[in-house]
Each structure stands twice: as structure tokens, then as C-alpha cells.
């Protein structure tokens, strides 16, 4: 059968007091200071497709520092691929960027989704020094030959 629990009143109260004291001392030691990092040149990549809008902040070499997406900002299903999803994703990314001092930004836009223009509008509303905006959407050229028409 099951075990019964017995409680000794004196010992349990002392153990609870000790655990409370240790929690208070450990929480006072663990006060984190947010790092204020500096970035001379940053790149923002906006990848907008019909289902989602992905944003990433990188350094000059392309190492991702921060990222966000419309799904990460709390939207689900078809709402992710809307202009509202692009604005929410950019707002979340800019909120994360508050701790980083950035001198110059280059923006690279990829894709034809509806969130790309909305994300850019939110970025323009903030006071960041934007050097350039480049559209890096892949455009097919040449490609495979079309099949010949069917002979009946």
C-alpha cells in the first residue's frame, strides 16, 4: 500500500526558514545588469514570404545577433502573413535592439510577401541612421526549358 507522511512540526519549520533565507540571499546576488553592446554597422534582413515575415539583425560579417518573426511575436496561422504581422515582428525586433547602440544600418529585403513594406515603415518611424535599402529577391533568368505542346 502507500506510504503515510508524517510531519515533525519543529524540524519542518526550521527547514522552511533556512530555505527562505537561502532564496533571499541567492536572489540578491543574481542581479543581472543588461549589457549595452556597441555595433558600428549593422544589417537588418527582412525575409517576407506569403506565410510569414522573418527579421534578423546581423553584424557586418553576417553573424546573427537578434532575430524575430511574426510567429514569434504571438500571431498564429494566416495572420502571420499579413502586413500587421510584419509590423509586430519589427516592433519586437526594435524592442530587443534597445540594448544595442548601432551607428549605421543597412537593410536587405528579400521576398514578395505583404509584410515587407509594413516592416520597413515601422523601421523608418524610429530614429536609426539607415544607409541603404537593397532588394535581394532572387529573380529567375533562363531556367529550364518549357515542355513542348502536346500533339493530339
N, C-alpha and C positions, 0 to 999 in steps of 0.2 A: 504494500500500500504506500501512500505518500508520506513524506516526512512532515512532521509538525514543526513549526517555527516557534522557538522560544526567544524571548527578548529580555535581556537583563537591563533594567532601567538605568542604572548608574553608568555602566560601561558605554551604552549606546549614546547617551547624551554627551559624554566626553569625546567620543569619536566624531560626533557631528560638529562639535565646537572646533576640533582640530582641523577638520576638513574645510570648514568655513574660513578659518584663519589662513590656511594654505591657499585657498582660492583667491582671497583678497590680496595676498602678497604676490601671487603669481600674476594676477591681472594688472597690478600696479607696475610690475617690472616690464610687462609686454607692451607698453605704449609705443606704437609704431609712428614714426614720422614719415610722411609721404616724401618720396624722392622727387625733387624738382630737377629733371634732367634737361639738358640743352641739346638742341638739334639745329645745326646751321642750315641745312637744306633737307626738306622732307618731300616725300612723294605720296600723293593720295591716288589710289587706283579705285575707280568705280566700275564694277563689272555688273552691268544691268542686263538681265535676260527677262523673258516673259514671265517666269515663275518667281524670281527673287532678285534682290539687289544686294551685292556683296561689296563692302568697302574695306580697304586696308591702308594703313599708314606705314610707310617704309622709310628707311634711310636711303642715302644715295646709292648704296650697294645693292639694295633690294631686300634687305633683311626686314621682315615684318615686325613692327613694334606694337601696333594696336590693330584690331580689326573689329568689324561689326557687320551685321546683316539685318534685313528687315525681319527675318525669322528670329534672330537673336534678340531683337528689340521687343518681342512679345506678340507679333502678328502670326496668324496661322492660315494655312490653306491658300485660297485665292487672293486674300488681302495682301499677301507678301509681294505680289507682282504689280501693285498699284503705285501711283505717284505718292500716295500717303505713306506707303511702306518705304519708299526711298527717303522721304523727309525724316521719318522716325529713325531710320538707320543712321543717317548723317547726324542727327541730333545726339544719338547715343555715342557715336564716334567723337564728336566735338566735346561732349561732356567728359569723355575719357582723356581727351587731349589737353584739358585744363592744366594738368600737372607737368606738361612738357612745354618748354619755351622753344618756339620754332621761328626762325628768321624768315625763311622763304619756303613757299610751297609750289610744287609742280603737280598738276592734275592730269591724270591719264584716264580717259573714258573709253570703255570697251562695251560693245553690245548695243542693241536697239530697244531695250526694254523701256517701259514707261517711267521707271524710277530714276533715270539718269538726269533728266532736266530738273526734276524736283530736288534731287540731292545737290546739284550744282547751285540752285537758288538758295538753299539753306547755307551752303558754304560761302556764298557771296555776301549774305547778310551779316556774317561775322567779320571781324576786322583782322584778316590774315593777309599777308603780303603774297599774292598769287602771281608767280612769274609767267606761267604758260598753262594753256589747256590744250591737250593733244588728244585727238580721236584715234585710237589704235584698234578700231573694229576691223577684224580680218575681212577682206573682200576677195572673193574667189576670182581668179583670172585663168583663162584657158580651161583647165579642168578636164574631166573625162568627156569623151565624145558621146553625143546623144544616140540612143538606139535608132536604127533605121526604121522607117514606117513599115507597118505590116502589110504584106501583099496577100490579097484575098483571091 
